[in-house]
C-alpha cells in the first residue's frame, strides 16, 4: 500500500489504493518494445483506464510528435512507432444525482424553533401526514440536534478499536499547512468534537496523522483522518 495522496488543480484529494508493477508494450511486432512500469492505483471516475506520464516516456526513451500524432522509440535494430487512434474521444457519463420523487414539506418539531425541523413527503394524505407529524413531535427528544446531544453508545454494547499491528512502528507525520478557509473549517469541526467530548487533546502522541479535508457541495468540507 502507498500511504500518500494526490492533489488536483482545484485542491481535491485523491487517496491512493496502492501501487502495481505491470508490463507495458508499445508498437506492433516486430517493431515493439516492452517495459515493466509501476502504476499508482486510484478509484476515481475517468474516461481512461491508464494515464501515462514522463516516467513511461523515459523508460521507453520515447519522443512524442503532437503534429504527426505519433510516438517513436528506439528498439534493437530499428525504431518503434505508435500511431494515435482516430476514434473519437470517449465522453464521460453524466453523474447520477438523487432527486426526491416529490416535493418535501418542512415541519417544525418545536413550533417557533427553525433549527429543529424535519422534511416529509408532500403527497401523503392528510390523516397519514398528521400521524407522522405527531409521532415526530412526540419523540423530538431522541434526535441529536447538536454534537453535545451525541452521548454515544454504552461500551458494554459495542466498542470501536483500530486493528493495528503491534509490531509496526507508529508514524508521526509532519505538520501540514492549509489555506485560511480550510483552517477555519477544520478548527470548527475539531471544536465540535471537543465540546461533545468525543476527542481530547494530548501533548505527546505516539502517532500523528494530518487531517484531510474533502470538499462537499455548498462550499463545506468533510474532515477525515487516515489511520
N, C-alpha and C positions, 0 to 999 in steps of 0.2 A: 504494500500500500504506500501511497505517496501522501505525506502529511503536509499539504500546502494547498493554495488556492490560486485561481486565475482571476484576473480583474479585467473587465471590459472597458471600452471607451467611456461609458456613462457611469462607471463605478460599480456595475453589477458584479456580484461574486459568484464564481462557478467552482464548486467543490470537485476535486479530482477523485475519481473512483480507484485509480491505480495506474500502473504502467505495464505495458506488454511489449515483448520483442517479437517482431514478425518479419518474414522475408517479403521484400517488395521487388517486383520485376518490372522494368521499363523496356519498351521496344518489343519487336517480334523476331522470332528465330530466323536467321542466325544472328541478327544484329540486336541483341538484347543483353541486359545486364541485371543481376540480382544482388541486392544488398540486404543485410539484416538491420532493421531500424527499430528504435524504441518509440512507441506511441503512448501518449497520455490518453487515458480513458475518461471521458466525461459523459454525463447524462443530460443532454440539452436537445431541444427540438432544432433540427437542422436539415437543410436540403441535401447535404453532402455527408457521406459516411466517413470520409477521411479528409483531413486538411494537411497538405504537405508544405513545409517551410524551408528555411535556409539549411537546417541540418540535413535534409534529404538532398538538396542540391549539392551540398559539399560532399556528401557520401558518394554520389554518382559523378561528381566533378562535372555537373551539368551546366549548360548555358541555355537561357531562355530567350527566344525572339518573339516579342509581342506582335511585331509587324507580320512575320510569316506564320505566327501561331504554331511554333514548333519548339521542341526541346531536343537538344543534341548532347551526347555524352560520349567520352572515349571508351572503346572496348578493345579487346585483343584482336588486332588485325583490321581495325576499321572504326567507324563512328556509328553509334546507335542513334536512333531518331524516334521521337514520339510526336505524332500529329494530333492536334486537338480535335475533339469531337465536333461535328457540325449539328448535333442535336440541340434543340432549344434548352435554355437553362431551366432546370426544374423550379417549379413555383411552390412556395410554402403554402401549406393548407391553412386556411383561416382558423385561428384559435377558437376552440369551443367555449362558449360562455354560458353559464347557467342563469336563466331568467325565470322569475316567478310565473306560474301559469295564470295568475290573476293578480289584480291589484291588492295591496295589503292595507289594512286599517291599523292605525297606531292607537293603542289602548293604554291609558294611564292607569297603572295598578294602584297608585295613590293619587287621588284627584288633586290637581294643583302642583304635582311634582313631575316636571317634564323629564327628569333624569331617570325615572323608573317606569319604563314603558315596555310594551310588548307589541309585536305585529302579528295579526291574524288575517286569514283569508277573508275577502270581501264577499265571496259568493255563498257563504254559509247562510242557511235560513235563519230567521230571527231567533227562534227558540234555541237552536244549537249555539248560535253566537252568544246568547245570554248565558247559557250554561258554561261555555268556555271562559267568558269574561269573569263570571262569578267564581269559577274554580281558580283562575289565575289570581284574582284579587284576594281570595281566601287564603291562598298559600304564598303570598308575596314574600313572606319572611324566609322562604327556602332558597331564594335567588341570591347569588353573590353579586352585589352591585358595586362593591369596591374591593381592592385587594385585601383589606382588613377583614372582609367577610369570608375569605377563603381560609377556613380554620383547619383544613387538611383532613387526613384520614388517620384514625387510630392505628399506631404501628402494630397493634395486635391483629389487625385485619390484613394489612399489606404493608410492606416496606420496600422502598426502592434503593438499589445499590448498583454501583458500577462494577461490571465484571472485568476487573483488571488483573493482569498477570503480575503476581508479586515479585517476579524475578526481573521485571523491566524497570529500568531507572526512570523516575519521573523527570519530565522536561519542563523547564521554565522558559517560556517564550519572551523575547524582548518586547518592551512596550511598543505598541503600535499607535501612531498618531492619526486622529481622524479630523475631518473638516468640522468647523464650529457647529454647523447644523446637525451633523451626525452625533457630535459630542453631546449636544443638548438632548437628543432623543435617547441616547444611551444613559445619560445621567437620570432622566426621568424614569426610565424603566428600572434602573437599579434602585432608585429611591422607593418605587412602589414595592419592590421585593423586600427591601429593608423594613419599610413600615409594616408590611404584612408579617414580618418575622420569618420569611422563607429562607433568607440568607443572612449571614453575619460577616463582619469584617475580621480578617485575620492578618497578622503582621508578618509572619514568617511561613508562607505556604511551601509545601514540599513540591508542588507543581503549580504551574500558572499557564493559562491559555487565554489568549486575547479573544474578546467578543467579536462576532461577525454580525454586521448589520445588513439584513436582507430587505431590500426595498419592497414596500407594499403600495397598493393603489391609494391615491389621495395624498401622496407625499409622506406617508407614515413609514415606519420601519419595524421589522421583527428582529429582536436581539437573540442571537444564538451563540452557543459556546460549544466548540468541538472538543469532546472528551477523548 
